[in-house]
């Protein structure tokens, strides 16, 4: 097994405990998301969508209608490939990325004209995509809220009542059970977004990038402000939280690099949980806590634990 780290400089590959010798396997613009579906690994980046068929050793760029790809999903796995882009559009391919069709229903949502922010060229992007059952999808828009489709992305309904609209990630825990990480809070729904519960009311830090769940435990991290405030490690002021009660209580835990290293991403394999930080430090959770296992030259925006290629 090795871990792929998506950074501002492309994708790095390292073995647990050997990240100081990590190798850059994809030279690209900023990586937004790395995801694996079956034997296929995808890197959604600001310079396009890339696919690897050998665990990340080599990559092929897939031509997409928009060049800036922020999210990727196979649903059903092996049958349909979705790409969420900047500006905020959703495309689907049924031939492995050779051709694409837009799911234009996303553009017809009542709130569509409000999807923009000065920080992102007065536009928005499809930051998160998840499958929540047969023909059911959930999309998180930065900035534009959470939306659900029950017909394979053809039409959509808004699920924004009670959740902040600056969506960074939607963690799908079950068909109706999701956790949304936003620029102002961590939220949970157990009814497919019809109602939301805010989980961070007792915390001072409110900027969340991504939550993660593994073996019944929920993991999250937060800072006091958005990226423009992270001028130095002392300004980052990050905290890492764990919860064994589905987020009803979030307990802060110590970790290597904190509070100057904000956790942006997560992955798990063989009972191990990994975290990637703004400083490039990669952490691993063991029985005694969170410890550094190496680093890469840039912030780790996304992580994936994948099987090593048999050719290596």
C-alpha positions in Angstrom: 0.0 0.0 0.0 1.1 3.6 -0.6 -0.5 7.0 -0.1 -1.1 9.5 -2.8 -0.9 13.2 -1.8 -2.7 15.8 -3.9 -0.9 19.1 -3.6 -0.5 22.5 -5.3 2.3 20.9 -7.3 0.6 17.7 -8.4 0.4 14.2 -6.9 3.1 12.7 -4.7 3.4 9.0 -3.9 4.9 7.8 -0.6 4.8 4.7 1.6 3.7 5.1 5.2 6.7 6.2 7.2 8.7 7.0 4.0 7.2 10.3 2.9 10.4 12.2 3.1 11.4 10.2 0.0 8.0 10.8 -1.7 8.1 10.9 -5.5 6.0 13.3 -7.6 4.1 11.0 -10.0 1.9 13.7 -11.6 3.0 17.2 -12.5 -0.2 19.3 -12.6 -1.9 22.5 -11.4 -3.4 22.4 -7.9 -5.0 19.1 -7.0 -8.5 19.5 -5.6 -9.5 15.8 -5.0 -8.0 12.3 -5.4 -10.5 9.4 -5.4 -10.3 5.7 -6.2 -13.1 3.7 -7.7 -12.3 0.0 -8.3 -8.8 -0.1 -10.0 -9.1 3.5 -11.3 -7.6 6.5 -9.4 -8.6 10.0 -10.4 -7.0 13.4 -9.7 -9.3 16.3 -10.1 -7.1 19.4 -10.7 -7.2 23.0 -11.9 -5.5 21.8 -15.0 -7.9 19.0 -15.8 -9.0 15.5 -14.8 -6.4 12.7 -14.7 -6.8 8.9 -14.4 -4.4 6.3 -13.3 -4.9 2.5 -13.9 -1.8 1.4 -12.0 -2.3 2.8 -8.5 -0.9 6.2 -9.3 2.4 5.3 -11.1 1.3 6.8 -14.4 -1.5 9.2 -15.4 -3.6 10.0 -18.5 -5.4 13.4 -18.9 -9.0 13.1 -19.8 -10.4 15.9 -21.9 -13.3 17.6 -20.1 -15.6 20.4 -21.2 -14.2 22.7 -18.5 -10.5 22.5 -17.7 -10.8 23.2 -14.0 -12.1 20.0 -12.3 -12.8 20.2 -8.6 -14.6 16.9 -8.0 -15.0 13.4 -9.5 -17.3 10.5 -8.9 -18.1 7.1 -10.5 -21.7 6.2 -9.9 -22.5 3.4 -10.5 -18.8 2.4 -10.1 -17.5 1.4 -13.5 -20.5 2.7 -15.4 -20.7 6.5 -15.2 -18.0 9.1 -14.5 -19.1 12.5 -13.2 -16.9 15.6 -13.2 -17.7 18.8 -11.2 -16.0 21.9 -12.5 -15.3 25.6 -12.1 -17.4 27.4 -13.1 -20.1 25.3 -11.4 -21.2 22.7 -14.0 -21.7 18.9 -13.8 -20.8 16.6 -16.6 -21.2 12.8 -17.1 -19.4 10.3 -19.3 -20.5 6.7 -20.1 -17.4 5.8 -22.1 -14.6 6.3 -19.6 -14.1 10.0 -20.3 -13.9 10.0 -24.1 -17.1 12.1 -24.4 -19.2 14.1 -21.9 -22.8 15.3 -21.5 -23.8 18.1 -19.2 -26.3 17.5 -16.5 -27.9 20.9 -17.1 -30.5 20.4 -14.4 -28.0 21.8 -11.8 -28.1 25.1 -13.7 -31.9 25.4 -13.2 -31.9 25.4 -9.4 -33.6 28.6 -8.0 -30.4 29.7 -6.2 -28.2 29.3 -9.2 -27.7 33.1 -9.8 -26.4 33.5 -6.2 -23.5 31.0 -6.7 -20.5 33.3 -6.7 -17.9 34.9 -4.4 -15.1 37.4 -5.1 -12.5 35.0 -3.9 -13.3 32.7 -6.8 -13.5 35.2 -9.7 -17.1 35.9 -8.8 -18.0 32.3 -9.8 -18.6 29.0 -8.0 -17.5 25.4 -8.4 -18.8 21.9 -7.7 -16.5 21.2 -4.8 -18.0 17.9 -3.6 -19.8 14.9 -5.3 -21.1 11.8 -3.6 -23.4 8.9 -4.3 -26.2 8.4 -1.8 -27.9 5.3 -3.3 -29.1 4.1 -6.7 -29.5 7.0 -9.0 -29.1 9.4 -6.1 -26.3 12.0 -5.9 -25.4 14.8 -3.6 -23.4 17.9 -4.7 -21.7 20.5 -2.6 -21.2 23.9 -4.2 -18.6 26.5 -3.1 -20.3 28.9 -2.8 -23.9 27.6 -3.4 -25.0 25.1 -0.9 -26.0 21.4 -0.9 -28.2 19.8 -3.5 -29.6 16.4 -4.1 -30.6 14.5 -7.2 -32.8 11.3 -7.3 -32.6 10.7 -11.0 -28.9 10.4 -11.8 -28.2 14.1 -11.9 -31.0 15.0 -14.4 -32.9 17.2 -11.9 -31.9 18.6 -8.5 -33.5 19.8 -5.3 -31.9 22.3 -2.9 -31.0 21.1 0.6 -29.8 24.4 2.0 -32.3 25.1 4.8 -30.1 25.3 8.0 -26.6 24.8 6.5 -24.1 27.5 5.5 -23.8 27.8 1.7 -19.9 27.8 1.5 -19.6 24.1 1.1 -16.2 22.5 1.0 -17.1 18.8 1.4 -20.1 16.6 2.0 -19.3 13.3 3.7 -21.8 10.6 2.9 -22.2 8.3 5.8 -25.4 6.7 4.7 -28.2 7.4 2.2 -29.8 10.1 4.3 -26.9 10.7 6.8 -24.3 13.4 5.6 -21.8 15.7 7.3 -21.1 19.0 5.6 -17.8 20.9 6.1 -18.2 24.6 5.4 -16.5 27.9 5.7 -18.6 28.6 8.7 -19.4 25.4 10.7 -19.7 21.7 10.6 -23.2 20.4 10.0 -25.0 17.0 10.1 -28.2 15.8 8.5 -30.0 12.5 9.0 -32.9 13.2 6.6 -31.0 13.8 3.4 -30.6 17.5 4.0 -34.2 18.5 4.8 -32.9 19.6 8.2 -29.4 20.2 9.5 -27.8 20.2 13.0 -24.8 22.4 13.7 -22.1 20.4 15.4 -19.5 23.1 16.2 -21.5 25.4 18.5 -19.2 24.8 21.4 -16.0 25.4 19.4 -14.2 28.7 18.8 -12.8 27.6 15.3 -15.4 27.6 12.6 -13.7 27.0 9.3 -13.8 23.3 8.2 -12.4 21.8 5.1 -13.3 18.1 5.3 -14.7 15.5 7.8 -13.9 11.8 7.7 -15.4 8.7 9.3 -13.7 5.4 10.0 -14.7 2.4 12.1 -17.4 4.4 13.9 -15.3 7.5 14.7 -15.8 10.9 13.1 -12.7 13.1 12.5 -12.7 16.8 11.7 -10.4 19.8 11.8 -11.0 23.6 11.9 -9.2 26.9 12.0 -10.3 30.3 13.1 -10.2 31.8 9.6 -10.1 31.2 5.9 -6.9 30.7 3.8 -6.1 34.4 3.4 -5.5 34.5 7.2 -3.0 31.6 7.2 0.0 33.9 6.7 2.2 31.8 9.1 1.9 28.7 11.3 1.1 30.9 14.2 -1.8 32.6 12.3 -3.3 29.2 11.3 -4.5 28.4 14.8 -5.8 25.0 13.9 -7.4 22.2 15.9 -8.1 18.6 15.3 -11.3 16.9 16.7 -12.5 13.3 17.1 -16.0 12.1 18.0 -17.4 8.7 19.0 -21.0 9.9 19.1 -21.5 11.0 15.5 -20.4 14.6 16.2 -22.7 15.3 19.1 -19.5 16.0 21.0 -16.1 16.9 19.4 -13.1 16.5 21.6 -9.8 18.3 20.7 -6.8 16.0 20.4 -3.1 16.8 20.2 -1.2 16.1 17.0 2.2 16.5 15.4 2.5 19.9 13.8 -0.5 21.5 15.4 -1.8 24.2 15.7 0.3 25.5 12.9 -0.6 22.6 10.5 -4.3 22.5 9.6 -5.6 19.1 8.5 -7.1 19.4 5.0 -7.6 15.8 4.0 -8.0 12.2 5.2 -7.6 8.6 4.1 -7.6 5.1 5.7 -6.3 1.7 5.0 -5.9 -1.5 7.1 -7.2 0.2 10.2 -4.8 3.2 9.9 -6.1 6.7 9.5 -4.0 9.3 7.7 -4.2 13.1 7.6 -2.6 15.7 5.3 -1.9 19.2 6.4 -1.3 22.7 5.2 2.4 22.4 6.0 2.8 19.2 3.8 3.1 17.0 6.9 1.4 13.6 6.7 0.0 12.2 10.0 -1.0 8.7 11.1 -3.3 7.8 13.9 -2.1 5.1 16.3 -3.3 4.0 19.8 -1.2 6.8 21.4 -2.4 9.7 19.1 -1.4 11.4 15.9 2.2 11.4 14.8 4.1 12.6 11.7 5.2 10.0 9.2 6.9 12.3 6.7 6.1 15.3 4.5 5.8 16.5 0.9 6.8 20.0 -0.4 3.3 21.5 -0.5 0.0 21.5 1.4 -1.9 18.1 1.1 -5.4 19.0 -0.1 -6.4 15.4 -0.7 -5.2 11.9 0.2 -5.9 8.4 -1.0 -4.5 5.1 0.2 -4.2 2.8 -2.7 -2.6 -0.6 -3.5 0.9 -0.4 -4.8 1.3 -1.3 -8.5 2.5 -4.8 -9.1 5.1 -3.4 -11.5 6.9 -1.5 -8.8 
